[in-house]
Amino acid sequence: MSKIKKTKQQHTILQKLKWRTGILFAVLLSIILLSIPKAIPQQPVVLSMLMTAPDAQPWKQGIIKDFEAKNPGIRINLIEGPNATNLLEDLYTSAFILGDSPYDLVNMDVIWGPKFASAGWLLDLSDRLTKEELTAFSPKDVEAGRYEGKLYRVPVRSDVGVLYYRKDLLKQAGFEAPETFADLLKISKSLKEQRKVNWGYLWQGRQYEGLAAMFVEVLQGFGGFWVNPDNLEVGLDKPETLKAIAFLKDTIQEKISPPGVTTYIEEDTRRIFQSGQAAFLRSWPYVWPLANAEDSPLKGKIAIKPMVATPGNSAGACLGGWGLGISKSSKHPKEAWKAIQYFTSEEAQRQFILKSGYVPSRRSLFTDPQIVSKYPHYPQLLEIADQAVLRPPIAQYAQASDILQRYLSAALTNRMTPESAMQAAASETRLLLKAKG
């Protein structure tokens, strides 16, 4: 074989080797590239929260939507629960007792905080807000979020007991708004005698939590107390408590309140008042927009004030409302706090109030020009909120409330004398608190 032919053959072999090597390299490169995991897009953090179905809609359409737009890395999973706060509390409690609660944010009624905190279900938020930042909220709202000196709940929406009255009827009859229980009875009797109304005063008397909320206002007005959270002293069998019960019984006996008032809840009383049949109503701020609706007979005819009191004692307005805490089992406490900061901010609350009509927890919003132009009664509502009274902030509140409801209902419906009913209520409450001790 000639040298030229041999060289050509070697060149051809070399070319084939290069080609095969190139193919092999391409295949290996493809395998390597395919073996590298693709970059997984970051999934947003999901925070779960439970609330009643009617409350959920304004949240979804308003501040949750705004929060998620400003925080694309966080999503809120809002779970709609039953429209009853006691059932909602049961759901939260069951989830915590079972261990790993699915809820990151805990939406709490004002009376739940001590129970949840004492059980160790909530994160301590004391170091998240300065004293100056806390002064932006209503003082009683902040106090309601504390347990044993630590903060567990930040108020997001307030609520407070209100005394509604027919300002048109009082003006026509020459009366000023009542300041005392005696005034309330006197005006009611006069308007009834003039046949201006069927009833003088409406209140919630059924055996349920609303009875306890109503009663703490009357009790405060007579200078009494239920349970002192500082020393756990019980005041249910004291003279002031019996005077408070006597006033409520008098309203029935003197036909100022309907005989069926001991079976009424909020909506029962609102419907009677809004139809123009009564002069006074003890209820909550939600009544105002309904009573002033275009088709309401009371549009423009009502005014509000705190509950009346006996001379020398301060009026009381039962504090309601909701606040947010963080579950101790949450895997996303940092993001949960970010959500609380936004939901309780002035910006978010202003929009929430303008859209939903709820009561703010930030004091500045009660007199905010934009809000007052839509809700002119809010400055008066702030005055009432400043006289708020707490139901006892104790861990055993649910049991204590059940005791009071049972015996107070028995006294109001004449199944027991007020004296024997309150002696029994006080005794059972002391046993309850002693058992905890």
Buried (B, 14 or more C-beta within 10 A) or exposed (E): EEEEEEEEEEEEEEEEEEEEEEEEEEEEEEEEEEEEEEEEEEEEBEBBBBBBEEBBEBBEEBBBEBBBEEBEEBBBBBBBBEEEBEEBBEBBBEBBEEEEBBBBBBBBBBBBBBBBBBEEBBBBBEEBBEEEEBEBBBEBBBBBBBBEEBBBBBBBBBBBBBBBBBBBBBEEBEBEBBBBBEBBBBBBBBBBEEEBBBBBBBBBBBBBBBBBBBBBBBBBBBBBBBBEBEEBEBBBBBEBBBBBBEBBBEBBEEBBBBEEBBBBBBEBBBEBBBEBBBBBBBBBBBBBEBBBEEEBEBEEBBBBBBBBBBEEBEBBBBBBBBBBBBBBBBEBBEBBBBBBBBBBBEEBBBBBBBEBBBBBBBBBBBEBEEBBEEBEBBEBBBEBBBBBBBBBBBBBBBBBBBBBBBBBBBBBBEEBEBEEBBBBBBBBBBEBBEEEE
